[in-house]
């Protein structure tokens, strides 16, 4: 019997490119470049800046979170672009792709990496809030802060929110009240934030300080100015018709300049300070007319407790 012709042997199918390795090799340099740019190039310019220790702490926190988030975002975008290009449907390809029921290695890697990131952020955030070096960093701590910052006795500044103006009272200088906010550089400051009418929010942006001003509540926030200069103050809580106009500026000056300003203002406002109720961390609403009388004598006009910028066309 004649031998049958040998049947051709088909070559084994190619396993195809290693897509995971491809994506990783593209992702790694992009992630490194993004993190370097974020931390070293853009990082020093991130808000809220470094005008105070609390602001510098918040800027550092934002840099760390950006460095952690950038590689994740780049991976998602890169994977999406790779899928659009490599796994797109070709002409004549009408078959379904292979069914995928799970991939233990990918699932374990994804769960591990995301869990590590989340747990790290939880620990990092708790440490930043609790570390005595930045305790009470800029955020309202309520009337009894758990952690106090180092640096001796802080300068006390009471922030009084009222529609629609912030006034500032200095109890260590006779308790005078003014619309000017001056702070000495290098000295710890304790803001005691309250309100006479509705809920406001004291936001000293460049200092990294933001604390709600609630009637009948003393909300404490700490900071230490580290550079001289002007900073912006705004109300960050919708508080009525002229909420958008409730803004002014503060000034960080040298210690000598602050002492000179404080003593001079204490003497100039001595007669007006006598009209004010005794200094307290909060004020009963019944004393508001007395405070308004003193403010009117100081040249701040307006209806009882309702201050309007002079350029506003509509007055009460």
DAJO-V26263 format. One record per backbone hydrogen bond with DSSP energy under -0.5 kcal/mol. NH is the residue of the N-H (numbers start at 0). CO is the residue of the C=O. If there is no record, write none. Layout:
nh:NH co:CO
nh:NH co:CO
This chain:
nh:9 co:7
nh:18 co:16
nh:21 co:17
nh:22 co:18
nh:23 co:19
nh:24 co:20
nh:25 co:21
nh:26 co:22
nh:27 co:23
nh:28 co:24
nh:29 co:25
nh:30 co:26
nh:31 co:27
nh:32 co:28
nh:33 co:29
nh:34 co:30
nh:35 co:31
nh:36 co:32
nh:37 co:33
nh:38 co:34
nh:39 co:35
nh:40 co:35
nh:40 co:36
nh:41 co:36
nh:42 co:36
nh:42 co:37
nh:44 co:41
nh:45 co:42
nh:48 co:45
nh:50 co:205
nh:52 co:223
nh:55 co:51
nh:56 co:52
nh:57 co:53
nh:58 co:54
nh:59 co:55
nh:60 co:56
nh:61 co:57
nh:62 co:58
nh:63 co:59
nh:64 co:60
nh:65 co:61
nh:66 co:62
nh:67 co:63
nh:68 co:64
nh:69 co:65
nh:70 co:66
nh:71 co:67
nh:72 co:68
nh:73 co:69
nh:74 co:70
nh:75 co:71
nh:76 co:72
nh:77 co:73
nh:78 co:74
nh:79 co:75
nh:80 co:76
nh:81 co:77
nh:82 co:78
nh:83 co:79
nh:84 co:80
nh:85 co:81
nh:86 co:81
nh:86 co:82
nh:92 co:89
nh:93 co:91
nh:100 co:98
nh:106 co:102
nh:107 co:103
nh:108 co:104
nh:109 co:105
nh:110 co:106
nh:111 co:107
nh:112 co:108
nh:113 co:109
nh:114 co:110
nh:115 co:111
nh:116 co:112
nh:117 co:113
nh:118 co:114
nh:119 co:115
nh:120 co:116
nh:121 co:117
nh:122 co:118
nh:123 co:119
nh:124 co:120
nh:125 co:121
nh:126 co:122
nh:127 co:123
nh:128 co:124
nh:129 co:125
nh:130 co:126
nh:133 co:130
nh:134 co:131
nh:135 co:128
nh:136 co:133
nh:137 co:135
nh:137 co:221
nh:139 co:209
nh:140 co:219
nh:149 co:131
nh:154 co:187
nh:156 co:154
nh:156 co:189
nh:157 co:168
nh:158 co:156
nh:158 co:191
nh:159 co:157
nh:159 co:166
nh:160 co:158
nh:160 co:193
nh:161 co:164
nh:163 co:161
nh:164 co:161
nh:166 co:159
nh:167 co:177
nh:168 co:157
nh:169 co:175
nh:170 co:168
nh:172 co:169
nh:173 co:170
nh:174 co:169
nh:175 co:169
nh:175 co:172
nh:177 co:167
nh:180 co:248
nh:181 co:179
nh:182 co:250
nh:184 co:252
nh:185 co:224
nh:186 co:183
nh:188 co:222
nh:189 co:154
nh:190 co:188
nh:190 co:220
nh:191 co:156
nh:191 co:189
nh:192 co:190
nh:192 co:218
nh:193 co:158
nh:194 co:213
nh:195 co:160
nh:196 co:197
nh:199 co:212
nh:201 co:210
nh:202 co:200
nh:202 co:233
nh:203 co:201
nh:203 co:208
nh:204 co:202
nh:204 co:231
nh:206 co:203
nh:207 co:203
nh:207 co:204
nh:208 co:203
nh:209 co:137
nh:210 co:201
nh:212 co:199
nh:213 co:211
nh:215 co:194
nh:216 co:213
nh:218 co:192
nh:218 co:216
nh:219 co:141
nh:219 co:217
nh:220 co:190
nh:221 co:135
nh:222 co:188
nh:224 co:186
nh:225 co:50
nh:226 co:50
nh:228 co:251
nh:230 co:249
nh:232 co:247
nh:233 co:202
nh:234 co:245
nh:235 co:200
nh:235 co:233
nh:242 co:239
nh:244 co:241
nh:245 co:242
nh:246 co:244
nh:247 co:232
nh:249 co:230
nh:250 co:180
nh:251 co:228
nh:252 co:182
nh:252 co:250
nh:257 co:253
nh:258 co:254
nh:259 co:255
nh:260 co:256
nh:261 co:257
nh:262 co:258
nh:263 co:259
nh:264 co:260
nh:265 co:261
nh:266 co:262
nh:267 co:263
nh:268 co:264
nh:269 co:266
nh:272 co:268
nh:273 co:269
nh:274 co:271
nh:275 co:271
nh:275 co:272
nh:286 co:283
nh:287 co:284
nh:290 co:286
nh:291 co:287
nh:292 co:288
nh:293 co:289
nh:294 co:290
nh:295 co:291
nh:296 co:292
nh:297 co:293
nh:298 co:295
nh:299 co:294
nh:300 co:298
nh:302 co:305
nh:305 co:302
nh:306 co:162
nh:306 co:304
nh:311 co:308
nh:314 co:312
